[in-house]
Amino acid sequence: MITPENLVRHELIGLQAMIRLSSNPQLSGISGRIIDESRNTLILETSEGREVTIVKDQCEISFRLPSGESVRVDGRLLVARPEDRIKKKLPKW
């Protein structure tokens, strides 16, 4: 089960996400469902069907959990391959 405490060590594909802050001003405010993830990027599918590639370490992302909770995460905590991120020791955030 995904909780705010274990989100950064969990599978992100399928979650709703919104870019809160970004070093690229064109990305701020974009929201959609995560459809793919690599070491450094997330790919969001917007409600219009457009696919947008987001660089993780340049953004602050707000995730909507299945329980309805919203959690803000600094993208730098997410930089790792998905399969390696679940093994990584992370600081309290």
C-alpha positions as CSV (number, residue, x, y, z in Angstrom):
1,M,0.0,0.0,0.0
2,I,1.3,3.4,-0.9
3,T,1.6,5.9,2.0
4,P,3.2,9.3,2.2
5,E,6.1,7.8,4.1
6,N,6.9,5.1,1.5
7,L,6.0,7.0,-1.7
8,V,9.6,7.6,-2.8
9,R,10.4,3.9,-2.5
10,H,7.2,2.8,-4.3
11,E,6.2,2.2,-7.9
12,L,5.1,5.6,-9.4
13,I,3.7,4.4,-12.7
14,G,-0.1,4.9,-12.7
15,L,-0.2,7.7,-10.1
16,Q,-1.6,11.1,-10.9
17,A,1.1,13.8,-10.6
18,M,1.3,17.6,-10.9
19,I,4.5,19.6,-11.4
20,R,4.4,22.3,-8.7
21,L,7.8,24.0,-9.3
22,S,10.3,23.5,-12.1
23,S,13.5,25.1,-13.4
24,N,11.7,25.1,-16.7
25,P,8.7,27.5,-16.3
26,Q,6.8,25.8,-19.2
27,L,6.4,22.6,-17.1
28,S,5.1,24.2,-13.9
29,G,1.4,23.4,-13.5
30,I,1.3,20.4,-15.9
31,S,-0.6,17.4,-14.5
32,G,-1.4,13.9,-15.7
33,R,-0.9,10.2,-15.1
34,I,2.6,8.8,-15.0
35,I,3.0,6.3,-17.8
36,D,6.7,5.6,-17.7
37,E,9.8,6.2,-15.6
38,S,13.6,6.1,-16.1
39,R,16.5,7.0,-13.9
40,N,16.2,10.7,-14.6
41,T,12.8,11.3,-16.1
42,L,9.1,10.7,-15.7
43,I,6.7,10.7,-18.6
44,L,3.2,12.1,-17.9
45,E,0.2,11.7,-20.1
46,T,-2.0,14.8,-19.8
47,S,-5.8,14.8,-20.0
48,E,-5.4,16.0,-23.7
49,G,-3.5,12.8,-24.4
50,R,-0.1,14.6,-24.8
51,E,3.0,12.9,-23.4
52,V,5.4,15.2,-21.5
53,T,8.8,14.2,-20.3
54,I,9.8,15.6,-16.9
55,V,13.4,15.7,-15.6
56,K,13.1,14.5,-12.0
57,D,15.9,16.6,-10.4
58,Q,14.5,19.9,-11.8
59,C,11.0,19.6,-10.3
60,E,8.9,19.5,-7.2
61,I,6.1,17.1,-7.8
62,S,2.8,16.6,-6.1
63,F,1.5,13.0,-6.3
64,R,-2.2,12.0,-5.7
65,L,-2.2,8.7,-3.8
66,P,-5.0,6.1,-4.3
67,S,-6.3,7.1,-0.9
68,G,-6.9,10.6,-2.1
69,E,-4.0,12.2,-0.2
70,S,-1.7,14.6,-2.0
71,V,2.0,14.4,-1.3
72,R,4.7,16.9,-2.4
73,V,8.1,15.4,-3.2
74,D,11.4,17.0,-4.3
75,G,12.3,15.3,-7.5
76,R,15.9,14.9,-6.4
77,L,14.8,12.2,-4.0
78,L,13.4,10.2,-7.0
79,V,16.6,10.2,-9.1
80,A,17.4,6.5,-9.5
81,R,16.3,3.6,-11.5
82,P,12.9,2.4,-10.2
83,E,14.3,-1.0,-9.3
84,D,17.2,0.6,-7.4
85,R,15.2,3.3,-5.6
86,I,13.3,0.7,-3.5
87,K,16.6,-0.6,-2.1
88,K,18.0,2.9,-1.3
89,K,18.2,4.3,2.2
90,L,16.5,7.7,2.1
91,P,16.6,10.6,4.6
92,K,13.5,11.5,6.5
93,W,11.5,13.8,4.4
